[in-house]
Amino acid sequence: MTAVVELRDVSRVYPGTPPVEALVDVSLVVEPGDYVSIVGPSGSGKSTLLHVLGCLDRHSAGTYLLDGVDVAGLGDAARTRLRAERIGFVFQAFHLLGRRTAIENVMLGELYRRRPRAGRRERAAAALARVGLGHRVDFLPTRLSGGERQRVAVARALIGDPSLLLCDEPTGALDSANTAAILELFEDLRDGGLTLVVITHDDDVSRRASRQVRIADGRLHELV
């Protein structure tokens, strides 16, 4: 079975005097159905790794395969298409439109994917039901709790059936109760076969994953 993510000796160097080595010989394999956390403090290389994994930045050396596709050989349009079709993003900030209902915000997740318009509302409703918000489809974000808004963001990421759910500090804006609820949701999604990579600075959040990887000074070390 093809790995969802395969990094082989990936480095990212930013030019300067001296050059900045943000990632150093990073190797990582994420199999279908894995739930992997990448934990590290500010300045450890987490953001750079997120950008590389999300095809938002190009690595300087090494190989990155996403669903078996070598992303280094793709032009900008092909990278954008691959990112839209294969990766769902969840961020600390929910990035919801305040004047759009929950279901309308989720429907926006298909704008950059090659999915037919027909049935879009039904697919969005199914995504909201998947995250436990089938009873909130017509609510504006202002009427939702922080945890519910993050669930809407997760549903938006799921509507395109991505190979990978890539989460950047997804609980950073939540209280402890809502954090626990989101982590339970991630476990349910993992149990349903979804592949997740969660990038966080929080050791408690990291420990909920099936696999834990620590990043420091641009280098990865898997925890056992």
MIPA-716024 format. One record per residue (C-alpha): residue number from 1; residue in one letter; x, y, z. Coordinates in pm, 1 decimal, decimal comma. Layout:
N
   num   residu          x          y          z
   NUM        A          X          Y          Z
...
% end
This chain:
224
   num   residu          x          y          z
     1        M        0,0        0,0        0,0
     2        T      136,7      342,3      -97,7
     3        A      227,0      568,6      193,1
     4        V       27,0      890,9      218,5
     5        V      340,3     1085,6      313,9
     6        E      700,3      984,6      251,9
     7        L      983,3     1224,5      329,2
     8        R     1335,6     1111,6      247,6
     9        D     1622,1     1325,7      379,1
    10        V     1425,0     1645,6      321,0
    11        S     1595,3     1975,5      396,4
    12        R     1480,1     2334,7      369,7
    13        V     1743,7     2606,1      362,4
    14        Y     1658,6     2974,3      346,3
    15        P     1923,5     3191,4      182,9
    16        G     2105,0     3446,5      393,2
    17        T     2434,6     3522,7      559,8
    18        P     2463,1     3264,6      698,8
    19        P     2190,1     3045,7      540,3
    20        V     1916,4     2925,3      776,6
    21        E     1867,7     2546,1      792,3
    22        A     1501,7     2517,1      891,7
    23        L     1475,5     2142,8      816,7
    24        V     1772,1     1905,7      823,9
    25        D     1759,9     1557,4      665,9
    26        V     1399,5     1493,9      768,4
    27        S     1266,4     1145,3      698,2
    28        L      911,7     1039,4      783,4
    29        V      661,5      783,1      654,4
    30        V      290,0      820,8      726,4
    31        E       81,9      521,3      623,7
    32        P     -290,1      527,9      541,6
    33        G     -487,5      542,8      866,5
    34        D     -195,7      674,0     1074,4
    35        Y     -254,1      944,6     1337,3
    36        V       79,4     1119,4     1384,8
    37        S      160,3     1417,9     1604,0
    38        I      462,5     1639,0     1545,2
    39        V      545,9     1833,8     1859,2
    40        G      804,5     2102,0     1916,8
    41        P      856,4     2450,8     2058,6
    42        S      851,9     2777,0     1868,7
    43        G     1141,7     2798,3     1626,6
    44        S     1188,2     2421,6     1603,8
    45        G     1089,2     2398,3     1236,4
    46        K      721,9     2303,9     1282,4
    47        S      586,8     2577,0     1056,5
    48        T      838,9     2502,2      783,7
    49        L      753,5     2132,8      798,1
    50        L      382,2     2216,3      780,5
    51        H      439,6     2429,1      470,7
    52        V      641,5     2155,4      302,4
    53        L      389,9     1882,6      390,0
    54        G      104,6     2102,2      269,8
    55        C      278,9     2182,1      -61,3
    56        L      279,9     2547,8       40,0
    57        D      660,9     2566,1       20,6
    58        R      923,5     2376,5     -176,5
    59        H     1194,6     2178,1       -1,9
    60        S     1557,1     2246,6      -89,4
    61        A     1682,7     1887,8      -99,7
    62        G     1555,4     1532,9      -57,0
    63        T     1233,7     1371,7     -175,5
    64        Y      870,0     1428,6      -77,4
    65        L      611,1     1183,4     -205,9
    66        L      243,4     1258,0     -143,3
    67        D       28,3      956,2     -227,0
    68        G      325,2      834,5     -430,2
    69        V      355,9     1157,3     -630,3
    70        D      695,5     1330,9     -622,7
    71        V      589,6     1689,4     -558,7
    72        A      929,1     1837,0     -654,0
    73        G      862,3     1766,5    -1019,2
    74        L      529,9     1949,8    -1028,9
    75        G      470,6     2300,7    -1156,1
    76        D      275,6     2552,8     -952,1
    77        A      -63,3     2468,3    -1106,6
    78        A      -14,9     2094,7    -1058,2
    79        R       98,2     2147,0     -696,4
    80        T     -208,8     2360,1     -628,6
    81        R     -434,9     2093,3     -776,0
    82        L     -262,8     1815,3     -578,8
    83        R     -294,5     2017,2     -257,0
    84        A     -663,5     2086,4     -318,4
    85        E     -746,2     1725,2     -401,1
    86        R     -532,2     1536,8     -148,2
    87        I     -494,7     1757,2      163,4
    88        G     -750,1     1895,5      406,4
    89        F     -622,7     2176,9      629,7
    90        V     -732,2     2263,2      983,7
    91        F     -578,3     2568,1     1150,4
    92        Q     -577,8     2724,6     1497,1
    93        A     -789,3     3011,6     1364,6
    94        F    -1110,9     2868,3     1225,9
    95        H    -1120,8     3090,9      914,5
    96        L    -1498,8     3081,7      893,2
    97        L    -1700,2     3350,6      716,7
    98        G    -1913,7     3517,3      981,1
    99        R    -2210,0     3587,2      753,7
   100        R    -2226,5     3234,1      615,2
   101        T    -2398,9     2948,4      793,5
   102        A    -2213,3     2637,9      902,0
   103        I    -2322,7     2444,6      594,7
   104        E    -2233,6     2732,7      362,3
   105        N    -1885,1     2752,4      516,2
   106        V    -1839,4     2380,0      459,6
   107        M    -1960,4     2406,7      100,6
   108        L    -1682,4     2659,7       35,7
   109        G    -1435,8     2375,1       86,9
   110        E    -1524,3     2244,6     -260,1
   111        L    -1451,9     2564,7     -450,0
   112        Y    -1093,2     2464,5     -531,4
   113        R    -1169,5     2097,6     -591,2
   114        R    -1297,3     1945,0     -910,6
   115        R    -1627,8     1829,9     -769,8
   116        P    -1965,6     1880,2     -941,0
   117        R    -2188,2     2150,6     -799,5
   118        A    -2478,4     1908,6     -796,4
   119        G    -2508,2     1750,1     -454,0
   120        R    -2272,1     1997,2     -285,0
   121        R    -2517,1     2087,4       -8,6
   122        E    -2583,0     1718,3       60,0
   123        R    -2208,2     1645,8       80,2
   124        A    -2160,8     1940,1      316,8
   125        A    -2446,5     1818,9      537,1
   126        A    -2288,7     1472,8      547,8
   127        A    -1952,0     1624,4      648,6
   128        L    -2118,7     1818,3      931,3
   129        A    -2298,1     1505,4     1047,3
   130        R    -1962,6     1324,0     1045,5
   131        V    -1823,9     1572,9     1299,2
   132        G    -2139,0     1569,2     1513,0
   133        L    -2292,3     1896,7     1394,2
   134        G    -2583,2     1773,7     1189,5
   135        H    -2811,9     1978,2     1416,2
   136        R    -2621,8     2305,2     1356,6
   137        V    -2620,2     2327,5      976,4
   138        D    -2801,5     2664,0      958,0
   139        F    -2623,5     2831,9     1250,3
   140        L    -2393,5     3128,8     1192,8
   141        P    -2045,3     3101,2     1349,3
   142        T    -2140,8     3368,5     1604,9
   143        R    -2396,4     3122,9     1747,8
   144        L    -2143,9     2839,4     1781,2
   145        S    -1893,4     2767,4     2057,4
   146        G    -1522,4     2761,6     1981,6
   147        G    -1523,6     2385,1     1970,2
   148        E    -1822,7     2381,8     1734,0
   149        R    -1654,0     2634,8     1505,2
   150        Q    -1347,9     2412,4     1490,0
   151        R    -1573,8     2117,6     1404,3
   152        V    -1714,4     2319,8     1115,0
   153        A    -1356,9     2383,9     1000,4
   154        V    -1284,4     2011,3     1020,0
   155        A    -1599,2     1934,0      820,3
   156        R    -1490,1     2185,2      555,9
   157        A    -1154,3     2007,1      534,5
   158        L    -1326,2     1668,0      502,9
   159        I    -1577,2     1752,0      230,0
   160        G    -1329,1     1676,0      -47,6
   161        D    -1240,6     1329,6       90,4
   162        P     -869,5     1416,0      133,1
   163        S     -594,4     1157,9      169,8
   164        L     -444,7     1360,2      455,0
   165        L     -590,0     1584,2      725,6
   166        L     -308,8     1827,0      814,2
   167        C     -376,5     2014,7     1138,5
   168        D     -177,4     2316,2     1260,2
   169        E     -226,3     2380,4     1634,2
   170        P     -593,9     2280,7     1600,0
   171        T     -665,3     2318,0     1973,6
   172        G     -460,3     2632,4     2033,4
   173        A     -765,1     2859,4     2057,6
   174        L     -980,3     2619,2     2263,2
   175        D    -1041,4     2564,0     2633,6
   176        S     -973,2     2226,5     2792,0
   177        A    -1324,9     2089,3     2742,0
   178        N    -1337,4     2179,3     2374,2
   179        T     -980,3     2055,8     2327,4
   180        A    -1084,0     1717,0     2464,5
   181        A    -1384,0     1708,5     2231,2
   182        I    -1172,5     1786,1     1922,9
   183        L     -915,9     1521,5     2018,3
   184        E    -1195,1     1266,5     2059,8
   185        L    -1317,1     1364,4     1713,5
   186        F     -969,2     1308,5     1569,9
   187        E     -962,4      962,1     1727,5
   188        D    -1301,6      882,7     1576,4
   189        L    -1179,2      998,0     1234,1
   190        R     -866,9      784,7     1272,1
   191        D    -1081,7      486,8     1366,5
   192        G    -1277,7      552,5     1047,3
   193        G     -960,5      520,6      840,3
   194        L     -861,4      885,1      793,2
   195        T     -490,8      976,2      796,9
   196        L     -403,7     1266,0     1030,3
   197        V      -90,4     1467,2     1098,2
   198        V     -126,3     1713,2     1388,5
   199        I      141,5     1975,8     1444,8
   200        T      140,7     2117,1     1797,0
   201        H      352,1     2264,4     2076,1
   202        D      137,0     2091,4     2340,2
   203        D      270,5     1761,5     2476,0
   204        D      -73,3     1663,9     2608,7
   205        V     -224,7     1705,4     2262,1
   206        S       67,9     1519,1     2108,5
   207        R       28,7     1219,8     2337,8
   208        R     -325,4     1153,4     2213,2
   209        A     -190,1     1052,3     1872,4
   210        S      -97,7      695,6     1781,6
   211        R      256,3      804,7     1690,3
   212        Q      453,3     1095,1     1833,9
   213        V      738,4     1270,4     1657,3
   214        R      939,5     1551,6     1812,5
   215        I     1105,2     1823,5     1607,6
   216        A     1398,4     2026,6     1741,0
   217        D     1641,5     2241,2     1545,5
   218        G     1486,1     2118,5     1223,4
   219        R     1542,6     1747,6     1298,2
   220        L     1279,2     1481,1     1362,7
   221        H     1297,9     1215,9     1634,2
   222        E     1017,0      961,5     1668,9
   223        L      917,0      891,6     2029,3
   224        V      855,9      536,2     2147,2
% end
